[in-house]
Amino acid sequence: MAGPEDAVWTLLLAHGAGAGMETPFLARVTALLVERSVRVVRFEFGYMAARRTGGKRRPAPKAETLIPEYRAAVDAVCGGRFQGRLAIGGKSMGGRIASMIADELNGEGKADALVCLGYPFHPPGMPEKTRTAHLEALSCPALIVQGDRDPFGNQAEVEGYSLARGIEIAWIGDGDHDLGPRGASGFTRKGNLAAAADAVAGFLAELEARSRT
């Protein structure tokens, strides 16, 4: 857990399919969000944690099978010394899993928002295999931070989807799946990650402001 204990918002972040919660991407995003007064809690799914203890390197299980672990992480946060509002989400696969249970947790009063960092709208090179059906009727307030050239769903592709009206998308200039730009694009990785953190913090602050009116 990182960030002020009296933060209005806590953001629970899960990792992507191929790397754990200590990746440079998640570490930097966490630091930037803490600077913006958001408390961040990162966690790992069991298959990834097993790699740290010398377990066999296995591929990520199907996203649906990890839902119970995500719910357990939410219960652990809510059952601790947590006060304030909770947003759930994650990087790539982690955000996808959170999105699959966001409405349920919102209805149970356990989550107030969803934040996805690089949502895997489809596998790279297979735009026909979309992972958007549940996003068409999502009612939980949601923000997706997406690189505009992400191979898992670029801006031109995503703008053609029928997503729920409550889903906001923050496009990151020339960003790939880790929001990184190309060298000659005029954008920088440092600037893009800061823009992502600004988008998340601004989204959460706006939700809080709406709740007070």
ZIBEL-V714265 format. One record per pair of residues at least 24 apart in sequence whose ideal C-beta (glycine too) atoms are under 10 Angstrom apart, sorted by the first residue. I is the first residue (numbers start at 1). GAP is how many residues later the second one is. Records with the same first field share a line. If there is no record, write none. Layout:
# ZIBEL-V714265
I->GAP / GAP
This chain:
# ZIBEL-V714265
1->29 / 38 / 39 / 40 / 41 / 42 / 76 / 79 / 80 / 81
2->25 / 28 / 29 / 31 / 32 / 36 / 37 / 38 / 39 / 40
3->27 / 28 / 30 / 31 / 32 / 33 / 34 / 35 / 36 / 37 / 38
4->30 / 33 / 34 / 35 / 80
5->34 / 76 / 77 / 78 / 79
6->31 / 33 / 77 / 78
7->26 / 27 / 29 / 30 / 31 / 32 / 33 / 76 / 77 / 78 / 197
8->29 / 30 / 31 / 75 / 76 / 77 / 196 / 197 / 199 / 200
9->24 / 27 / 28 / 29 / 30 / 31 / 75 / 76 / 77 / 78 / 103 / 104 / 106 / 191 / 192 / 194 / 195 / 196 / 198 / 199
10->28 / 29 / 30 / 31 / 67 / 68 / 72 / 73 / 74 / 75 / 76 / 77 / 78 / 102 / 194
11->27 / 28 / 29 / 30 / 31 / 74 / 75 / 76 / 77 / 78 / 79 / 102 / 104 / 189 / 190 / 193
12->27 / 28 / 29 / 30 / 31 / 58 / 61 / 62 / 64 / 65 / 66 / 70 / 74 / 75 / 76 / 77 / 78 / 82 / 86 / 99 / 103
13->27 / 28 / 29 / 30 / 60 / 74 / 75 / 76 / 77 / 78 / 81 / 82 / 85 / 102 / 104
14->28 / 29 / 30 / 31 / 34 / 52 / 55 / 56 / 59 / 74 / 75 / 76 / 77 / 78 / 79 / 80 / 81 / 82 / 83 / 84
15->27 / 28 / 29 / 30 / 33 / 45 / 75 / 76 / 77 / 78 / 79 / 80
16->32 / 44 / 74 / 75 / 76 / 77 / 78 / 79 / 80 / 101 / 102 / 104 / 161 / 162
17->28 / 30 / 31 / 42 / 43 / 44 / 46 / 49 / 74 / 75 / 76 / 77 / 79 / 103
18->30 / 41 / 42 / 74 / 75
19->29 / 32 / 72 / 73
20->24 / 25 / 28 / 29 / 31 / 32
21->24 / 27 / 28 / 69 / 70 / 73
22->30
23->68 / 155
24->154 / 165 / 169
25->66 / 67 / 92 / 93 / 152 / 153 / 154 / 155 / 164 / 168 / 171
26->64 / 65 / 68 / 91
28->161 / 162 / 165 / 166 / 168 / 169
29->62 / 88 / 116 / 150 / 164 / 165 / 167 / 168 / 171
30->167
31->162 / 166
32->158 / 161 / 162 / 163 / 164 / 165 / 166 / 168 / 169
33->82 / 163 / 164 / 165 / 167 / 168 / 171
34->163
35->159 / 162 / 166
36->158 / 161 / 162 / 164 / 165 / 166 / 168 / 169
37->164 / 167 / 168
38->49 / 77 / 159 / 162 / 163 / 166 / 167
39->38 / 43 / 45 / 47
40->47 / 160
41->32 / 33 / 35 / 36 / 39 / 41 / 45 / 47
42->31 / 48 / 49 / 52
43->26 / 27 / 29 / 30 / 31 / 33 / 34 / 47 / 51
44->25 / 29 / 50
45->24 / 25 / 28 / 45 / 48 / 49 / 52
46->26
60->33
61->32
63->30 / 31 / 33 / 34 / 36 / 37 / 57 / 68
64->33 / 36
65->32
66->27 / 28 / 30 / 31 / 34
67->30 / 31 / 33 / 34 / 37
68->33
69->28
70->24 / 27 / 28 / 30 / 31 / 35
71->26 / 30 / 33 / 34 / 37 / 39
73->25
74->24 / 27 / 31 / 34 / 36 / 37
75->30 / 35
77->33 / 34
78->27 / 30 / 31 / 32 / 33
84->28 / 124
85->26 / 27 / 28 / 119 / 122 / 123 / 126
86->24 / 25 / 26 / 27
87->24 / 25 / 26 / 27 / 28 / 53 / 54 / 55 / 56 / 113 / 116 / 117 / 120
88->24 / 25 / 26 / 27 / 28 / 52 / 54
89->24 / 25 / 26 / 27 / 28 / 30 / 53 / 54 / 55 / 56 / 111
90->24 / 25 / 26 / 27 / 28 / 29
91->25 / 26 / 27 / 28 / 29 / 54 / 86 / 87
92->24 / 25 / 26 / 27 / 28 / 58 / 60 / 85 / 86
93->25 / 26 / 27 / 38
94->24 / 26
95->24 / 25 / 47 / 49 / 50
96->24 / 25 / 35 / 38 / 39 / 56
98->42 / 44
99->32 / 33 / 35 / 36 / 39 / 41 / 43 / 45 / 68
100->31 / 34 / 35 / 38
101->33 / 39
102->32 / 33 / 36 / 37 / 38 / 39 / 40
103->31 / 34 / 35 / 36 / 37 / 39 / 61
104->36
105->35
106->32 / 33 / 34 / 35 / 36
107->32 / 33
111->29 / 30
112->28 / 29 / 92 / 95 / 96 / 99
113->27 / 28 / 29 / 30 / 87 / 90 / 91 / 94 / 95
114->24 / 26 / 27 / 28 / 29 / 30 / 52 / 53
115->26 / 27 / 28 / 29 / 30 / 55 / 81 / 84 / 85 / 88 / 89
116->26 / 27 / 28 / 29 / 30 / 51 / 53
117->26 / 27 / 28 / 29 / 30 / 53 / 55 / 60 / 61 / 62 / 76 / 79 / 82 / 83
118->26 / 27 / 28 / 29 / 32 / 34 / 35 / 54 / 57 / 58 / 59 / 60 / 61 / 78
119->25 / 26 / 27 / 31 / 33 / 34 / 39 / 48 / 50 / 58
120->30 / 31 / 32 / 33 / 57
121->25 / 29 / 30 / 31 / 32 / 33 / 36 / 37 / 40 / 42
122->29 / 30 / 31 / 35 / 36 / 39
123->28 / 29
124->26 / 27 / 28 / 29 / 53
125->26 / 27
126->26
127->24 / 25 / 26 / 27 / 30 / 33
130->27 / 28 / 31
132->26 / 29 / 30 / 31 / 32
133->29
134->30
135->26 / 27 / 28 / 29 / 32
136->25 / 26 / 27 / 28 / 31
137->25 / 26 / 27
138->25 / 26 / 27 / 28 / 29
139->25 / 26 / 27
140->24 / 26 / 27
141->25 / 26 / 27 / 62 / 63 / 65 / 66 / 69
142->24 / 25 / 26 / 27 / 61
143->24 / 25 / 26 / 27 / 56 / 57 / 59 / 60 / 61 / 63 / 64
144->24 / 25 / 26 / 27 / 55
145->24 / 25 / 26 / 27 / 30 / 34 / 47 / 48 / 50 / 51 / 52 / 53 / 54 / 55 / 58
146->24 / 25 / 26 / 29 / 31 / 33 / 50
147->24 / 25 / 26 / 27 / 28 / 29 / 30 / 31 / 32 / 33 / 34 / 40 / 45 / 49
148->24 / 25 / 26 / 27 / 28 / 31 / 33 / 39
149->24 / 25 / 26 / 27 / 28 / 32 / 33 / 36
150->25 / 26 / 27 / 28 / 29
151->25 / 26
152->24 / 25
153->24
168->31 / 34 / 35 / 38
169->30
170->25 / 26 / 28 / 29 / 30 / 32 / 33
171->24 / 28
172->24 / 27
